[in-house]
């Protein structure tokens, strides 16, 4: 939570500094045009990569696999899209980084590694569950009838 507060204070200041600096070199109109151009390019790339990620996830679902990586990549793409629509060069840079597939995959792997570390270190009555090996779990129902089984068969 501390980092979020610092981010909300530092990011606008960094954005204003970069916009003023670039504006002093190329002019205000050109700076505004450049910000709009990066937003349009970002939206186009976001659309292309979003559909690609969606199709990969759909293929995994059809094969019976959980598309966890594609879901996280979709989340990163959504945040990248929001950053690209926010006026400024710092947010555009962060947004474009999320559109680079290799960067996105490295980021997703690091999230999975953190999740698996948290999963191993969890506490509770089933904390040794991960070390028990590959178990086959069968979900089902059972019930016991008392009395005359003939009544159950007739119904």
C-alpha positions as CSV (number, residue, x, y, z in Angstrom):
1,X,0.0,0.0,0.0
2,X,2.9,2.3,0.7
3,X,4.2,1.9,-2.9
4,X,0.8,2.8,-4.3
5,X,0.8,6.1,-2.4
6,X,4.4,6.9,-3.5
7,X,3.3,5.9,-7.1
8,X,0.4,8.3,-7.0
9,X,2.6,11.1,-5.8
10,X,5.7,10.5,-8.0
11,X,4.0,9.5,-11.3
12,X,2.2,12.8,-11.9
13,X,5.3,14.8,-11.0
14,X,7.4,12.7,-13.4
15,X,4.8,13.0,-16.2
16,X,4.7,16.8,-15.8
17,X,8.5,17.1,-15.9
18,X,8.8,14.9,-19.0
19,X,6.0,16.7,-20.8
20,X,7.4,20.1,-20.0
21,X,10.9,19.1,-21.0
22,X,9.8,17.5,-24.3
23,X,7.4,20.5,-24.9
24,X,10.2,22.9,-24.5
25,X,12.2,21.1,-27.3
26,X,9.5,20.4,-29.8
27,X,6.7,22.7,-28.8
28,X,3.3,22.3,-27.2
29,X,1.3,21.3,-30.3
30,X,3.9,18.7,-31.3
31,X,4.0,17.3,-27.8
32,X,0.2,16.9,-27.7
33,X,0.3,15.3,-31.2
34,X,3.0,12.9,-30.1
35,X,1.0,11.9,-27.0
36,X,-2.1,11.3,-29.2
37,X,0.0,9.3,-31.7
38,X,1.5,7.0,-29.0
39,X,-2.1,6.5,-27.7
40,X,-3.4,5.5,-31.1
41,X,-0.4,3.2,-31.8
42,X,-0.8,1.6,-28.4
43,X,-4.5,1.0,-28.9
44,X,-3.8,-0.7,-32.2
45,X,-1.1,-3.0,-30.7
46,X,-3.3,-3.7,-27.7
47,X,-6.1,-4.8,-30.0
48,X,-3.8,-7.1,-32.0
49,X,-2.2,-8.7,-28.9
50,X,-5.4,-8.9,-27.0
51,X,-7.0,-11.0,-29.7
52,X,-3.9,-13.2,-30.0
53,X,-4.0,-13.8,-26.2
54,X,-7.7,-14.5,-26.3
55,X,-7.3,-17.1,-29.1
56,X,-4.4,-18.8,-27.2
57,X,-6.5,-19.0,-24.1
58,X,-9.5,-20.4,-26.1
59,X,-7.3,-23.1,-27.6
60,X,-6.1,-24.1,-24.2
61,X,-9.6,-24.3,-22.9
62,X,-10.6,-26.5,-25.9
63,X,-7.7,-28.8,-25.0
64,X,-9.0,-29.0,-21.4
65,X,-6.2,-26.9,-19.9
66,X,-6.5,-23.9,-17.6
67,X,-5.4,-20.8,-19.5
68,X,-3.8,-19.2,-16.4
69,X,-0.9,-17.6,-18.3
70,X,-3.3,-16.1,-20.8
71,X,-5.5,-14.8,-18.1
72,X,-2.6,-13.0,-16.4
73,X,-1.4,-11.7,-19.8
74,X,-4.9,-10.4,-20.4
75,X,-4.8,-8.5,-17.1
76,X,-1.4,-7.1,-18.0
77,X,-2.8,-6.0,-21.4
78,X,-5.7,-4.3,-19.7
79,X,-3.4,-2.3,-17.4
80,X,-1.2,-1.5,-20.3
81,X,-4.2,-0.2,-22.3
82,X,-5.2,2.0,-19.4
83,X,-1.6,3.3,-19.1
84,X,-1.5,4.0,-22.9
85,X,-4.7,6.0,-22.7
86,X,-3.4,8.1,-19.9
87,X,-1.7,11.2,-21.3
88,X,2.0,11.2,-20.8
89,X,5.2,9.7,-21.9
90,X,6.1,7.8,-18.7
91,X,2.8,6.0,-18.6
92,X,3.1,5.3,-22.4
93,X,6.5,3.8,-21.8
94,X,5.2,1.5,-19.1
95,X,2.2,0.7,-21.3
96,X,4.3,-0.2,-24.2
97,X,6.5,-2.5,-22.0
98,X,3.3,-4.4,-21.2
99,X,2.7,-4.9,-24.9
100,X,6.1,-6.6,-25.5
101,X,5.3,-10.3,-25.5
102,X,8.7,-11.4,-24.0
103,X,8.4,-8.9,-21.2
104,X,4.9,-9.9,-20.5
105,X,5.8,-13.6,-20.3
106,X,8.7,-12.9,-17.9
107,X,6.4,-10.8,-15.7
108,X,3.8,-13.6,-15.7
109,X,6.4,-16.2,-14.8
110,X,7.6,-14.0,-11.9
111,X,4.0,-13.7,-10.7
112,X,3.6,-17.5,-10.9
113,X,6.8,-18.0,-9.0
114,X,5.7,-15.7,-6.2
115,X,2.3,-17.4,-6.0
116,X,4.0,-20.9,-5.8
117,X,6.3,-19.6,-3.0
118,X,3.3,-18.2,-1.1
119,X,1.5,-21.5,-1.7
120,X,4.3,-23.6,-0.2
121,X,4.7,-21.3,2.8
122,X,1.0,-21.2,3.7
123,X,0.0,-22.3,7.2
124,X,-2.9,-24.3,8.4
125,X,-4.0,-27.9,8.9
126,X,-3.2,-28.9,5.3
127,X,0.2,-27.1,5.1
128,X,2.0,-30.4,4.2
129,X,-0.4,-31.0,1.2
130,X,2.2,-30.0,-1.4
131,X,4.8,-32.5,-0.2
132,X,2.5,-35.5,-0.4
133,X,3.1,-36.1,-4.0
134,X,0.7,-36.7,-6.8
135,X,-2.6,-37.7,-5.3
136,X,-5.7,-38.6,-7.3
137,X,-8.8,-36.9,-5.8
138,X,-12.1,-38.3,-6.8
139,X,-15.2,-36.2,-6.1
140,X,-18.5,-37.9,-5.6
141,X,-21.5,-38.5,-3.3
142,X,-22.6,-41.5,-1.3
143,X,-25.5,-42.2,0.9
144,X,-26.7,-45.0,3.0
145,X,-30.3,-46.2,3.0
146,X,-31.9,-47.8,6.0
147,X,-34.8,-50.1,5.8
148,X,-36.4,-51.5,2.8
149,X,-34.3,-51.1,-0.4
150,X,-37.3,-52.2,-2.5
151,X,-39.0,-48.8,-1.9
152,X,-36.0,-47.0,-3.3
153,X,-35.9,-49.2,-6.4
154,X,-39.6,-48.7,-7.2
155,X,-39.3,-44.9,-7.1
